[in-house]
Amino acid sequence: MSSVSLTAVLGDITAQHVDAVVNAANNAMRGGGGVDGAIHRVGGPAILQDCIARFPDGLATGDAGWTTAGDLPAKWVVHTVGPNWNAGQRDRSLLESCYRRALEVADELGARSIAFPLISAGVYGWPRDDAIAAAVDTILSTPTRVADARIVAFDETVHRHVQEALDARR
Ligand code: ADP
């Protein structure tokens, strides 16, 4: 077990004052929509430059890797690629792997605080309540030196369901 404190936050992930912000990226790692689009837009071109330099072949689904956070308040962006439910990628262990690998990368960096979006729950279409359960259960069961983890939701309804999932585990 870890001693991480996990909280639900309503807001924009790009505005989080944490050591590391997690990006719901795609395999190519060259930008996209949703969280990915917001992170590159607010963080500026340094993030894409670092993605190209450090990940010439992109990332495998379920894996994670870091870049600079550019102009974001965070120090690093930890990119991870969730399974695309809408494209038939429905292996839940890949979604769990995203959270576990992101925390491993955060530990390598020495990050003590991290903000996660609800990976795969947007354009990739993973059913909301299972996406929330995978996030909460995996973050809470992964050994880590991260002290403060947040699940940041843009949307009031999603945020409420994340909060309820956390309350149910206390
Ligand atoms: P994926 O492609 O992995 O499904 P998305 O970026 O499309 O990822 O969406 C993941 C989740 O993040 C969705 O619940 C979406 O509503 C939410 N989201 C989108 N933009 C932001 C943002 N700027 N801050 C926080 N959450 C966001």
Residues whose N, C-alpha, C, O or C-beta is under 5 A from the ligand:
A	BS01	ADP	G11 D12 I13 T14 A24 G33 G34 V35 D36 A38 G82 P117 L118 I119 S120 A121 G122 V123 Y124 G125 V152 A153 F154
